[in-house]
């Protein structure tokens, strides 16, 4: 699954620089996660870094974008072909 940011986001700016895939950006009102780029940090870290740094716990799994760990790993490798 990709992750998503809920409307509980306080725009604290800590999640965006933590994403190894550049999947997080400022939306119209809150930060958003591009599910095409989100790998839940599979391939880069043991845990999603945005979730680790979020002070308000507003980054759950996105039920509209379910992916297995193998699919997330393959996506990460396609986003980072040089290793």
N, CA, C and O atoms as a CHARMM CRD file, in Angstrom:
* protein
*
  332
    1    1 UNK  N      0.83400  -1.18700   0.00000 PROA 1      0.00000
    2    1 UNK  CA     0.00000   0.00000   0.00000 PROA 1      0.00000
    3    1 UNK  C      0.87500   1.24500   0.00000 PROA 1      0.00000
    4    1 UNK  O      1.95300   1.26900   0.59400 PROA 1      0.00000
    5    2 UNK  N      0.40900   2.23300  -0.64900 PROA 2      0.00000
    6    2 UNK  CA     1.03600   3.53900  -0.51100 PROA 2      0.00000
    7    2 UNK  C      0.48300   4.16000   0.77800 PROA 2      0.00000
    8    2 UNK  O     -0.47300   3.66000   1.37100 PROA 2      0.00000
    9    3 UNK  N      1.09500   5.23000   1.17700 PROA 3      0.00000
   10    3 UNK  CA     0.61400   5.96200   2.33400 PROA 3      0.00000
   11    3 UNK  C     -0.15500   7.18600   1.86100 PROA 3      0.00000
   12    3 UNK  O     -0.08300   7.56600   0.69200 PROA 3      0.00000
   13    4 UNK  N     -0.89100   7.79500   2.78000 PROA 4      0.00000
   14    4 UNK  CA    -1.61700   9.01900   2.46500 PROA 4      0.00000
   15    4 UNK  C     -1.53900   9.94800   3.67400 PROA 4      0.00000
   16    4 UNK  O     -1.29300   9.50100   4.79400 PROA 4      0.00000
   17    5 UNK  N     -1.74600  11.22000   3.44200 PROA 5      0.00000
   18    5 UNK  CA    -1.75000  12.19600   4.52700 PROA 5      0.00000
   19    5 UNK  C     -3.17700  12.67200   4.72200 PROA 5      0.00000
   20    5 UNK  O     -3.83500  13.09900   3.77300 PROA 5      0.00000
   21    6 UNK  N     -3.65000  12.59700   5.95400 PROA 6      0.00000
   22    6 UNK  CA    -5.02600  12.99000   6.24600 PROA 6      0.00000
   23    6 UNK  C     -5.11400  14.48900   6.53300 PROA 6      0.00000
   24    6 UNK  O     -4.10000  15.17800   6.64400 PROA 6      0.00000
   25    7 UNK  N     -6.33900  14.97000   6.64800 PROA 7      0.00000
   26    7 UNK  CA    -6.54100  16.39900   6.89700 PROA 7      0.00000
   27    7 UNK  C     -6.16300  16.81900   8.31500 PROA 7      0.00000
   28    7 UNK  O     -6.34800  17.97700   8.68900 PROA 7      0.00000
   29    8 UNK  N     -5.63800  15.89400   9.09600 PROA 8      0.00000
   30    8 UNK  CA    -5.09700  16.24100  10.40300 PROA 8      0.00000
   31    8 UNK  C     -3.69100  16.84300  10.29500 PROA 8      0.00000
   32    8 UNK  O     -3.11900  17.29000  11.28900 PROA 8      0.00000
   33    9 UNK  N     -3.14400  16.84700   9.07400 PROA 9      0.00000
   34    9 UNK  CA    -1.81100  17.40700   8.81600 PROA 9      0.00000
   35    9 UNK  C     -1.76400  18.87000   9.26600 PROA 9      0.00000
   36    9 UNK  O     -2.68700  19.64300   9.01000 PROA 9      0.00000
   37   10 UNK  N     -0.66800  19.22900   9.94200 PROA 10     0.00000
   38   10 UNK  CA    -0.50600  20.59400  10.42800 PROA 10     0.00000
   39   10 UNK  C      0.53100  21.37200   9.60300 PROA 10     0.00000
   40   10 UNK  O      0.96200  22.45000  10.01200 PROA 10     0.00000
   41   11 UNK  N      0.92800  20.83300   8.45600 PROA 11     0.00000
   42   11 UNK  CA     1.88600  21.49800   7.56400 PROA 11     0.00000
   43   11 UNK  C      3.18400  21.86600   8.27200 PROA 11     0.00000
   44   11 UNK  O      3.69700  22.97400   8.11300 PROA 11     0.00000
   45   12 UNK  N      3.70300  20.94100   9.04200 PROA 12     0.00000
   46   12 UNK  CA     4.91700  21.22700   9.81700 PROA 12     0.00000
   47   12 UNK  C      6.19000  21.10100   8.97500 PROA 12     0.00000
   48   12 UNK  O      7.26600  21.48500   9.43400 PROA 12     0.00000
   49   13 UNK  N      6.08800  20.57700   7.76900 PROA 13     0.00000
   50   13 UNK  CA     7.20800  20.49800   6.82000 PROA 13     0.00000
   51   13 UNK  C      8.26400  19.44200   7.14400 PROA 13     0.00000
   52   13 UNK  O      9.31000  19.43100   6.49600 PROA 13     0.00000
   53   14 UNK  N      8.04200  18.56100   8.11000 PROA 14     0.00000
   54   14 UNK  CA     9.09900  17.60500   8.44400 PROA 14     0.00000
   55   14 UNK  C      9.08100  16.35100   7.56700 PROA 14     0.00000
   56   14 UNK  O     10.11200  15.69400   7.42500 PROA 14     0.00000
   57   15 UNK  N      7.94900  16.00900   6.98600 PROA 15     0.00000
   58   15 UNK  CA     7.86200  14.76400   6.22400 PROA 15     0.00000
   59   15 UNK  C      8.49300  14.85700   4.83300 PROA 15     0.00000
   60   15 UNK  O      9.15700  13.92300   4.38400 PROA 15     0.00000
   61   16 UNK  N      8.28700  15.97300   4.16400 PROA 16     0.00000
   62   16 UNK  CA     8.72100  16.10000   2.76500 PROA 16     0.00000
   63   16 UNK  C     10.19500  15.77100   2.54100 PROA 16     0.00000
   64   16 UNK  O     10.50100  14.97700   1.65200 PROA 16     0.00000
   65   17 UNK  N     11.11900  16.34700   3.30800 PROA 17     0.00000
   66   17 UNK  CA    12.53300  16.04100   3.04700 PROA 17     0.00000
   67   17 UNK  C     12.95000  14.62200   3.42900 PROA 17     0.00000
   68   17 UNK  O     14.02400  14.17100   3.03300 PROA 17     0.00000
   69   18 UNK  N     12.12700  13.92200   4.18500 PROA 18     0.00000
   70   18 UNK  CA    12.46600  12.56500   4.62000 PROA 18     0.00000
   71   18 UNK  C     12.18400  11.50700   3.55700 PROA 18     0.00000
   72   18 UNK  O     12.71800  10.40200   3.63900 PROA 18     0.00000
   73   19 UNK  N     11.36400  11.81900   2.57000 PROA 19     0.00000
   74   19 UNK  CA    10.96400  10.82800   1.57100 PROA 19     0.00000
   75   19 UNK  C     12.08000  10.55800   0.57300 PROA 19     0.00000
   76   19 UNK  O     12.52000  11.47600  -0.11800 PROA 19     0.00000
   77   20 UNK  N     12.55100   9.30900   0.48400 PROA 20     0.00000
   78   20 UNK  CA    13.64600   8.99600  -0.43900 PROA 20     0.00000
   79   20 UNK  C     13.21300   9.00000  -1.90800 PROA 20     0.00000
   80   20 UNK  O     14.05500   8.96100  -2.80500 PROA 20     0.00000
   81   21 UNK  N     11.90400   9.04600  -2.15300 PROA 21     0.00000
   82   21 UNK  CA    11.39800   8.98900  -3.52300 PROA 21     0.00000
   83   21 UNK  C     10.81200  10.30700  -4.00900 PROA 21     0.00000
   84   21 UNK  O     10.36200  10.39100  -5.15200 PROA 21     0.00000
   85   22 UNK  N     10.80500  11.32400  -3.18000 PROA 22     0.00000
   86   22 UNK  CA    10.20200  12.59300  -3.57200 PROA 22     0.00000
   87   22 UNK  C      8.69800  12.49900  -3.76100 PROA 22     0.00000
   88   22 UNK  O      8.12200  13.23400  -4.56300 PROA 22     0.00000
   89   23 UNK  N      8.05600  11.59100  -3.01900 PROA 23     0.00000
   90   23 UNK  CA     6.62000  11.35900  -3.18000 PROA 23     0.00000
   91   23 UNK  C      5.75500  12.37300  -2.44200 PROA 23     0.00000
   92   23 UNK  O      4.55400  12.46000  -2.69700 PROA 23     0.00000
   93   24 UNK  N      6.34300  13.13600  -1.53500 PROA 24     0.00000
   94   24 UNK  CA     5.57000  14.07200  -0.71400 PROA 24     0.00000
   95   24 UNK  C      5.77300  15.48900  -1.23000 PROA 24     0.00000
   96   24 UNK  O      6.89800  15.92700  -1.46700 PROA 24     0.00000
   97   25 UNK  N      4.66000  16.19600  -1.39900 PROA 25     0.00000
   98   25 UNK  CA     4.72500  17.59100  -1.83500 PROA 25     0.00000
   99   25 UNK  C      3.60900  18.38400  -1.17000 PROA 25     0.00000
  100   25 UNK  O      2.65800  17.81700  -0.63100 PROA 25     0.00000
  101   26 UNK  N      3.74100  19.69400  -1.21900 PROA 26     0.00000
  102   26 UNK  CA     2.72300  20.57500  -0.64500 PROA 26     0.00000
  103   26 UNK  C      1.51700  20.58900  -1.57400 PROA 26     0.00000
  104   26 UNK  O      1.64100  20.91200  -2.75600 PROA 26     0.00000
  105   27 UNK  N      0.36000  20.24200  -1.04200 PROA 27     0.00000
  106   27 UNK  CA    -0.87400  20.30000  -1.80300 PROA 27     0.00000
  107   27 UNK  C     -1.52800  21.65200  -1.61600 PROA 27     0.00000
  108   27 UNK  O     -0.89000  22.59000  -1.13800 PROA 27     0.00000
  109   28 UNK  N     -2.79300  21.76300  -1.98600 PROA 28     0.00000
  110   28 UNK  CA    -3.50800  23.03300  -1.84700 PROA 28     0.00000
  111   28 UNK  C     -3.62200  23.46700  -0.39400 PROA 28     0.00000
  112   28 UNK  O     -3.46500  24.64700  -0.08200 PROA 28     0.00000
  113   29 UNK  N     -3.89500  22.51200   0.49800 PROA 29     0.00000
  114   29 UNK  CA    -4.06700  22.86500   1.90500 PROA 29     0.00000
  115   29 UNK  C     -3.13900  22.09900   2.83900 PROA 29     0.00000
  116   29 UNK  O     -2.71900  22.62700   3.86900 PROA 29     0.00000
  117   30 UNK  N     -2.81900  20.86800   2.49000 PROA 30     0.00000
  118   30 UNK  CA    -1.94100  20.03100   3.30700 PROA 30     0.00000
  119   30 UNK  C     -0.96200  19.32000   2.38700 PROA 30     0.00000
  120   30 UNK  O     -1.09600  19.36500   1.16400 PROA 30     0.00000
  121   31 UNK  N      0.01200  18.67300   2.98000 PROA 31     0.00000
  122   31 UNK  CA     0.93700  17.87600   2.18600 PROA 31     0.00000
  123   31 UNK  C      0.20300  16.67100   1.60200 PROA 31     0.00000
  124   31 UNK  O     -0.77500  16.19100   2.17600 PROA 31     0.00000
  125   32 UNK  N      0.68200  16.19100   0.46300 PROA 32     0.00000
  126   32 UNK  CA     0.08600  15.03700  -0.20600 PROA 32     0.00000
  127   32 UNK  C      1.18500  14.05400  -0.58600 PROA 32     0.00000
  128   32 UNK  O      2.34800  14.42500  -0.74100 PROA 32     0.00000
  129   33 UNK  N      0.79000  12.79300  -0.73100 PROA 33     0.00000
  130   33 UNK  CA     1.71800  11.74100  -1.14600 PROA 33     0.00000
  131   33 UNK  C      1.27400  11.21100  -2.49700 PROA 33     0.00000
  132   33 UNK  O      0.11900  10.82200  -2.66600 PROA 33     0.00000
  133   34 UNK  N      2.18900  11.19300  -3.45900 PROA 34     0.00000
  134   34 UNK  CA     1.91000  10.63900  -4.78000 PROA 34     0.00000
  135   34 UNK  C      2.02900   9.11800  -4.68100 PROA 34     0.00000
  136   34 UNK  O      3.12900   8.60700  -4.47100 PROA 34     0.00000
  137   35 UNK  N      0.92900   8.38800  -4.82700 PROA 35     0.00000
  138   35 UNK  CA     0.99300   6.92900  -4.68100 PROA 35     0.00000
  139   35 UNK  C      1.85100   6.25200  -5.74700 PROA 35     0.00000
  140   35 UNK  O      2.27900   5.11300  -5.55900 PROA 35     0.00000
  141   36 UNK  N      2.10600   6.92900  -6.85300 PROA 36     0.00000
  142   36 UNK  CA     2.96800   6.36000  -7.89800 PROA 36     0.00000
  143   36 UNK  C      4.42600   6.36200  -7.47300 PROA 36     0.00000
  144   36 UNK  O      5.24200   5.61700  -8.01700 PROA 36     0.00000
  145   37 UNK  N      4.75000   7.20500  -6.49800 PROA 37     0.00000
  146   37 UNK  CA     6.13100   7.31100  -6.02700 PROA 37     0.00000
  147   37 UNK  C      6.35000   6.72500  -4.63600 PROA 37     0.00000
  148   37 UNK  O      7.48700   6.45500  -4.24900 PROA 37     0.00000
  149   38 UNK  N      5.26600   6.52800  -3.88100 PROA 38     0.00000
  150   38 UNK  CA     5.39900   6.03700  -2.51200 PROA 38     0.00000
  151   38 UNK  C      5.66600   4.53500  -2.47900 PROA 38     0.00000
  152   38 UNK  O      4.92800   3.74000  -3.06000 PROA 38     0.00000
  153   39 UNK  N      6.74100   4.17000  -1.78300 PROA 39     0.00000
  154   39 UNK  CA     7.06900   2.75900  -1.57900 PROA 39     0.00000
  155   39 UNK  C      7.06100   2.40400  -0.10100 PROA 39     0.00000
  156   39 UNK  O      7.55100   1.34400   0.28800 PROA 39     0.00000
  157   40 UNK  N      6.50200   3.29200   0.72900 PROA 40     0.00000
  158   40 UNK  CA     6.53300   3.12100   2.18400 PROA 40     0.00000
  159   40 UNK  C      7.96600   2.95500   2.67300 PROA 40     0.00000
  160   40 UNK  O      8.20800   2.35000   3.71700 PROA 40     0.00000
  161   41 UNK  N      8.90200   3.48800   1.92200 PROA 41     0.00000
  162   41 UNK  CA    10.34400   3.42500   2.18600 PROA 41     0.00000
  163   41 UNK  C     10.91600   2.01800   2.02600 PROA 41     0.00000
  164   41 UNK  O     12.07700   1.78700   2.36500 PROA 41     0.00000
  165   42 UNK  N     10.11600   1.06900   1.51200 PROA 42     0.00000
  166   42 UNK  CA    10.65000  -0.26300   1.20600 PROA 42     0.00000
  167   42 UNK  C     11.77200  -0.07200   0.18600 PROA 42     0.00000
  168   42 UNK  O     11.59700   0.62600  -0.81200 PROA 42     0.00000
  169   43 UNK  N     12.90200  -0.68500   0.43700 PROA 43     0.00000
  170   43 UNK  CA    14.06000  -0.55100  -0.42800 PROA 43     0.00000
  171   43 UNK  C     15.05900   0.46700   0.08900 PROA 43     0.00000
  172   43 UNK  O     16.23900   0.42100  -0.25800 PROA 43     0.00000
  173   44 UNK  N     14.58300   1.39000   0.92400 PROA 44     0.00000
  174   44 UNK  CA    15.46700   2.42500   1.45600 PROA 44     0.00000
  175   44 UNK  C     15.62900   2.32800   2.97300 PROA 44     0.00000
  176   44 UNK  O     16.73700   2.45800   3.49300 PROA 44     0.00000
  177   45 UNK  N     14.52200   2.10100   3.67700 PROA 45     0.00000
  178   45 UNK  CA    14.52300   2.05800   5.13900 PROA 45     0.00000
  179   45 UNK  C     13.62800   0.92400   5.63200 PROA 45     0.00000
  180   45 UNK  O     12.83900   0.36400   4.87200 PROA 45     0.00000
  181   46 UNK  N     13.76100   0.60300   6.89300 PROA 46     0.00000
  182   46 UNK  CA    12.93800  -0.44700   7.48900 PROA 46     0.00000
  183   46 UNK  C     11.51500   0.01400   7.79400 PROA 46     0.00000
  184   46 UNK  O     10.59200  -0.79800   7.84700 PROA 46     0.00000
  185   47 UNK  N     11.34500   1.31100   7.99100 PROA 47     0.00000
  186   47 UNK  CA    10.02700   1.87300   8.30300 PROA 47     0.00000
  187   47 UNK  C      9.81500   3.14000   7.48400 PROA 47     0.00000
  188   47 UNK  O     10.78500   3.78600   7.08900 PROA 47     0.00000
  189   48 UNK  N      8.56900   3.50300   7.22400 PROA 48     0.00000
  190   48 UNK  CA     8.30300   4.75100   6.49400 PROA 48     0.00000
  191   48 UNK  C      8.81500   5.95700   7.28800 PROA 48     0.00000
  192   48 UNK  O      8.39200   6.19600   8.41800 PROA 48     0.00000
  193   49 UNK  N      9.70800   6.68900   6.69100 PROA 49     0.00000
  194   49 UNK  CA    10.33600   7.79800   7.40300 PROA 49     0.00000
  195   49 UNK  C      9.38000   8.94300   7.68800 PROA 49     0.00000
  196   49 UNK  O      9.52200   9.61700   8.70800 PROA 49     0.00000
  197   50 UNK  N      8.41100   9.17900   6.81300 PROA 50     0.00000
  198   50 UNK  CA     7.44300  10.24300   7.06700 PROA 50     0.00000
  199   50 UNK  C      6.61300   9.93400   8.30400 PROA 50     0.00000
  200   50 UNK  O      6.29800  10.83100   9.08600 PROA 50     0.00000
  201   51 UNK  N      6.25900   8.66800   8.48000 PROA 51     0.00000
  202   51 UNK  CA     5.49500   8.25600   9.66400 PROA 51     0.00000
  203   51 UNK  C      6.33900   8.44300  10.91200 PROA 51     0.00000
  204   51 UNK  O      5.83200   8.86700  11.95000 PROA 51     0.00000
  205   52 UNK  N      7.62600   8.12800  10.81500 PROA 52     0.00000
  206   52 UNK  CA     8.52900   8.25200  11.96200 PROA 52     0.00000
  207   52 UNK  C      8.63500   9.68600  12.46600 PROA 52     0.00000
  208   52 UNK  O      8.72000   9.91000  13.67300 PROA 52     0.00000
  209   53 UNK  N      8.63100  10.66600  11.55000 PROA 53     0.00000
  210   53 UNK  CA     8.84700  12.05800  11.96000 PROA 53     0.00000
  211   53 UNK  C      7.55600  12.84500  12.16700 PROA 53     0.00000
  212   53 UNK  O      7.59800  13.94500  12.72000 PROA 53     0.00000
  213   54 UNK  N      6.42800  12.32300  11.74700 PROA 54     0.00000
  214   54 UNK  CA     5.16100  13.05200  11.83700 PROA 54     0.00000
  215   54 UNK  C      4.75200  13.24700  13.30200 PROA 54     0.00000
  216   54 UNK  O      4.60100  12.27200  14.03800 PROA 54     0.00000
  217   55 UNK  N      4.57400  14.50100  13.72600 PROA 55     0.00000
  218   55 UNK  CA     4.22000  14.74300  15.12400 PROA 55     0.00000
  219   55 UNK  C      2.73800  14.54600  15.44100 PROA 55     0.00000
  220   55 UNK  O      2.36300  14.53300  16.61300 PROA 55     0.00000
  221   56 UNK  N      1.88700  14.39100  14.42300 PROA 56     0.00000
  222   56 UNK  CA     0.44500  14.27500  14.69500 PROA 56     0.00000
  223   56 UNK  C     -0.15700  12.95900  14.22700 PROA 56     0.00000
  224   56 UNK  O     -1.37600  12.79200  14.27500 PROA 56     0.00000
  225   57 UNK  N      0.66200  12.03100  13.78200 PROA 57     0.00000
  226   57 UNK  CA     0.17500  10.70800  13.39100 PROA 57     0.00000
  227   57 UNK  C     -0.95100  10.80000  12.35800 PROA 57     0.00000
  228   57 UNK  O     -2.05100  10.29200  12.58000 PROA 57     0.00000
  229   58 UNK  N     -0.66400  11.45400  11.22500 PROA 58     0.00000
  230   58 UNK  CA    -1.68600  11.64500  10.19500 PROA 58     0.00000
  231   58 UNK  C     -1.32400  10.97100   8.87900 PROA 58     0.00000
  232   58 UNK  O     -1.79000  11.39600   7.82100 PROA 58     0.00000
  233   59 UNK  N     -0.49000   9.91300   8.92700 PROA 59     0.00000
  234   59 UNK  CA    -0.05100   9.25900   7.69700 PROA 59     0.00000
  235   59 UNK  C     -0.36100   7.76400   7.76200 PROA 59     0.00000
  236   59 UNK  O      0.51300   6.96000   8.08800 PROA 59     0.00000
  237   60 UNK  N     -1.59700   7.39400   7.45400 PROA 60     0.00000
  238   60 UNK  CA    -1.97700   5.97100   7.43700 PROA 60     0.00000
  239   60 UNK  C     -1.75600   5.36000   6.05200 PROA 60     0.00000
  240   60 UNK  O     -1.36000   6.04700   5.11000 PROA 60     0.00000
  241   61 UNK  N     -2.01900   4.06800   5.95000 PROA 61     0.00000
  242   61 UNK  CA    -2.01000   3.40200   4.65200 PROA 61     0.00000
  243   61 UNK  C     -3.18400   3.91000   3.82000 PROA 61     0.00000
  244   61 UNK  O     -4.25400   4.21100   4.34900 PROA 61     0.00000
  245   62 UNK  N     -2.96700   3.99700   2.52600 PROA 62     0.00000
  246   62 UNK  CA    -4.01000   4.43400   1.59800 PROA 62     0.00000
  247   62 UNK  C     -4.73100   3.19100   1.08500 PROA 62     0.00000
  248   62 UNK  O     -4.15700   2.43400   0.30300 PROA 62     0.00000
  249   63 UNK  N     -5.96800   2.96400   1.50300 PROA 63     0.00000
  250   63 UNK  CA    -6.68100   1.74400   1.09600 PROA 63     0.00000
  251   63 UNK  C     -6.98800   1.69400  -0.40100 PROA 63     0.00000
  252   63 UNK  O     -7.36200   0.64200  -0.91900 PROA 63     0.00000
  253   64 UNK  N     -6.83400   2.80600  -1.09000 PROA 64     0.00000
  254   64 UNK  CA    -7.08200   2.83800  -2.53400 PROA 64     0.00000
  255   64 UNK  C     -5.86100   2.43900  -3.34900 PROA 64     0.00000
  256   64 UNK  O     -5.94100   2.32900  -4.57200 PROA 64     0.00000
  257   65 UNK  N     -4.73700   2.22200  -2.68700 PROA 65     0.00000
  258   65 UNK  CA    -3.49500   1.86800  -3.38300 PROA 65     0.00000
  259   65 UNK  C     -2.79300   0.73700  -2.65400 PROA 65     0.00000
  260   65 UNK  O     -1.75400   0.94600  -2.02800 PROA 65     0.00000
  261   66 UNK  N     -3.35500  -0.45700  -2.73300 PROA 66     0.00000
  262   66 UNK  CA    -2.78100  -1.62300  -2.06200 PROA 66     0.00000
  263   66 UNK  C     -1.67200  -2.23700  -2.90400 PROA 66     0.00000
  264   66 UNK  O     -1.83900  -2.46600  -4.10200 PROA 66     0.00000
  265   67 UNK  N     -0.54200  -2.49900  -2.26300 PROA 67     0.00000
  266   67 UNK  CA     0.59200  -3.13400  -2.91600 PROA 67     0.00000
  267   67 UNK  C      1.28400  -4.05300  -1.91500 PROA 67     0.00000
  268   67 UNK  O      1.33500  -3.76300  -0.72000 PROA 67     0.00000
  269   68 UNK  N      1.81000  -5.15100  -2.41500 PROA 68     0.00000
  270   68 UNK  CA     2.54400  -6.07700  -1.56100 PROA 68     0.00000
  271   68 UNK  C      3.96100  -5.53800  -1.33500 PROA 68     0.00000
  272   68 UNK  O      4.41000  -4.65600  -2.06600 PROA 68     0.00000
  273   69 UNK  N      4.65600  -6.05900  -0.34000 PROA 69     0.00000
  274   69 UNK  CA     6.05600  -5.66000  -0.14400 PROA 69     0.00000
  275   69 UNK  C      6.90300  -5.89000  -1.39900 PROA 69     0.00000
  276   69 UNK  O      7.78200  -5.08400  -1.70400 PROA 69     0.00000
  277   70 UNK  N      6.64600  -6.97700  -2.12500 PROA 70     0.00000
  278   70 UNK  CA     7.40400  -7.23100  -3.35500 PROA 70     0.00000
  279   70 UNK  C      7.12000  -6.16700  -4.41600 PROA 70     0.00000
  280   70 UNK  O      8.02500  -5.73700  -5.13100 PROA 70     0.00000
  281   71 UNK  N      5.86300  -5.74800  -4.51000 PROA 71     0.00000
  282   71 UNK  CA     5.51900  -4.70000  -5.46500 PROA 71     0.00000
  283   71 UNK  C      6.16200  -3.37000  -5.07200 PROA 71     0.00000
  284   71 UNK  O      6.62700  -2.62300  -5.93300 PROA 71     0.00000
  285   72 UNK  N      6.18700  -3.07700  -3.77500 PROA 72     0.00000
  286   72 UNK  CA     6.81500  -1.85200  -3.30900 PROA 72     0.00000
  287   72 UNK  C      8.31500  -1.87300  -3.58000 PROA 72     0.00000
  288   72 UNK  O      8.89200  -0.86000  -3.97400 PROA 72     0.00000
  289   73 UNK  N      8.94000  -3.01700  -3.37000 PROA 73     0.00000
  290   73 UNK  CA    10.37500  -3.16400  -3.64700 PROA 73     0.00000
  291   73 UNK  C     10.66300  -2.96400  -5.13100 PROA 73     0.00000
  292   73 UNK  O     11.62600  -2.28700  -5.49200 PROA 73     0.00000
  293   74 UNK  N      9.83700  -3.54800  -5.98700 PROA 74     0.00000
  294   74 UNK  CA    10.01700  -3.39500  -7.43200 PROA 74     0.00000
  295   74 UNK  C      9.83400  -1.93600  -7.84700 PROA 74     0.00000
  296   74 UNK  O     10.56800  -1.43300  -8.69800 PROA 74     0.00000
  297   75 UNK  N      8.86500  -1.26400  -7.25100 PROA 75     0.00000
  298   75 UNK  CA     8.64600   0.15800  -7.55900 PROA 75     0.00000
  299   75 UNK  C      9.86400   0.97300  -7.14300 PROA 75     0.00000
  300   75 UNK  O     10.32400   1.83500  -7.89100 PROA 75     0.00000
  301   76 UNK  N     10.39100   0.69800  -5.93900 PROA 76     0.00000
  302   76 UNK  CA    11.57800   1.41700  -5.46900 PROA 76     0.00000
  303   76 UNK  C     12.74200   1.21600  -6.44500 PROA 76     0.00000
  304   76 UNK  O     13.43100   2.17200  -6.80100 PROA 76     0.00000
  305   77 UNK  N     12.95100  -0.01800  -6.86900 PROA 77     0.00000
  306   77 UNK  CA    14.05500  -0.30500  -7.79600 PROA 77     0.00000
  307   77 UNK  C     13.85400   0.39300  -9.13700 PROA 77     0.00000
  308   77 UNK  O     14.82500   0.81900  -9.76100 PROA 77     0.00000
  309   78 UNK  N     12.61100   0.51400  -9.58700 PROA 78     0.00000
  310   78 UNK  CA    12.37600   1.21200 -10.85500 PROA 78     0.00000
  311   78 UNK  C     12.59400   2.72600 -10.70300 PROA 78     0.00000
  312   78 UNK  O     12.98100   3.40100 -11.65700 PROA 78     0.00000
  313   79 UNK  N     12.34400   3.24500  -9.50900 PROA 79     0.00000
  314   79 UNK  CA    12.56800   4.67100  -9.25400 PROA 79     0.00000
  315   79 UNK  C     14.05600   4.99800  -9.04000 PROA 79     0.00000
  316   79 UNK  O     14.48600   6.13400  -9.24200 PROA 79     0.00000
  317   80 UNK  N     14.82600   3.99300  -8.63300 PROA 80     0.00000
  318   80 UNK  CA    16.24800   4.17100  -8.32700 PROA 80     0.00000
  319   80 UNK  C     17.07000   3.09200  -9.04900 PROA 80     0.00000
  320   80 UNK  O     17.67800   2.24100  -8.40000 PROA 80     0.00000
  321   81 UNK  N     17.08900   3.12600 -10.37000 PROA 81     0.00000
  322   81 UNK  CA    17.76400   2.04700 -11.12200 PROA 81     0.00000
  323   81 UNK  C     19.27000   1.93900 -10.88900 PROA 81     0.00000
  324   81 UNK  O     19.86500   0.89900 -11.17100 PROA 81     0.00000
  325   82 UNK  N     19.88300   2.98600 -10.38400 PROA 82     0.00000
  326   82 UNK  CA    21.32500   2.96200 -10.15300 PROA 82     0.00000
  327   82 UNK  C     21.71500   2.47800  -8.77100 PROA 82     0.00000
  328   82 UNK  O     22.87300   2.58000  -8.36500 PROA 82     0.00000
  329   83 UNK  N     20.72600   1.94600  -8.04600 PROA 83     0.00000
  330   83 UNK  CA    21.06000   1.34100  -6.77900 PROA 83     0.00000
  331   83 UNK  C     20.53500   2.06900  -5.61900 PROA 83     0.00000
  332   83 UNK  O     20.75200   1.65400  -4.48000 PROA 83     0.00000
